[in-house]
Amino acid sequence: QQTFDKGSSLADADLRKYFAFFVLSYTERGSTDVVIKSTQQELSDFFGVARPSLLKTVNELRDEGVIEYRRKELSVLNMEKLAEILHS
């Protein structure tokens, strides 16, 4: 089991893992239609990172086909890839 300390600064790789941990820990096993309704600012505040850092990670995950992000809504497209990111 991995835990994360939000008080410390997160490197980009750590933010990817933290994001994966967050989504996977709040998702029922076997779920395929995960939607997070939050603004970019709310998510960056939650993760304790600057908005540009969050956007870089979100854009990378979007480009990899892991998530889709629209205004105030993030949809997870590939839960298996998130699990791979967490355990890498």
C-alpha positions in Angstrom: 0.0 0.0 0.0 1.4 3.4 -1.0 0.7 6.6 0.9 1.5 10.1 -0.1 2.4 13.2 1.9 0.5 16.1 0.4 2.7 18.5 2.4 5.8 17.9 0.4 6.4 19.1 -3.1 5.5 16.5 -5.8 7.6 15.9 -8.8 5.8 15.2 -12.0 6.3 11.4 -11.8 5.0 11.5 -8.2 2.0 13.6 -9.2 1.1 11.0 -11.8 1.2 8.3 -9.1 -0.7 10.4 -6.6 -3.4 11.1 -9.2 -3.6 7.4 -10.0 -3.8 6.6 -6.3 -6.5 9.1 -5.8 -8.7 7.9 -8.6 -8.2 4.2 -7.9 -8.8 4.5 -4.1 -12.1 6.3 -4.6 -13.4 3.9 -7.3 -15.3 0.7 -7.0 -13.4 -2.3 -8.3 -14.5 -3.0 -11.9 -15.9 0.5 -12.5 -15.5 1.7 -16.0 -17.3 5.1 -16.0 -15.4 7.2 -13.5 -16.1 10.9 -13.7 -14.6 13.5 -11.3 -16.5 16.8 -11.3 -13.9 19.4 -10.2 -12.2 22.5 -11.6 -8.5 22.5 -12.4 -8.0 24.8 -9.5 -9.9 22.5 -7.1 -7.8 19.6 -8.2 -4.5 21.5 -8.0 -5.5 22.7 -4.5 -6.4 19.1 -3.5 -3.0 17.7 -4.7 -1.1 20.7 -3.3 0.5 21.6 -6.6 0.5 24.6 -8.9 -2.1 24.6 -11.6 0.5 24.4 -14.4 2.0 21.2 -12.8 -1.4 19.6 -12.6 -2.2 20.6 -16.2 1.0 19.1 -17.5 0.1 15.8 -15.8 -3.5 15.9 -16.9 -2.5 16.7 -20.5 0.0 13.8 -20.6 -2.6 11.4 -19.3 -5.1 12.7 -21.8 -2.5 12.3 -24.7 -1.9 8.7 -23.5 -5.6 8.0 -23.7 -6.0 7.5 -19.9 -8.4 10.3 -19.2 -10.5 12.9 -21.0 -10.8 16.4 -19.5 -13.5 18.8 -20.2 -14.5 22.0 -18.4 -15.1 21.0 -14.7 -15.2 17.3 -15.6 -12.6 14.6 -15.8 -13.4 11.1 -17.1 -11.2 8.1 -16.7 -11.0 6.1 -19.9 -8.4 3.5 -18.9 -8.4 2.2 -15.3 -5.8 -0.5 -16.1 -3.3 2.1 -17.2 -3.8 4.1 -14.0 -3.1 0.9 -12.0 0.1 0.5 -14.1 1.2 4.1 -13.3 0.6 3.6 -9.6 2.7 0.4 -9.5 5.5 1.5 -11.8 
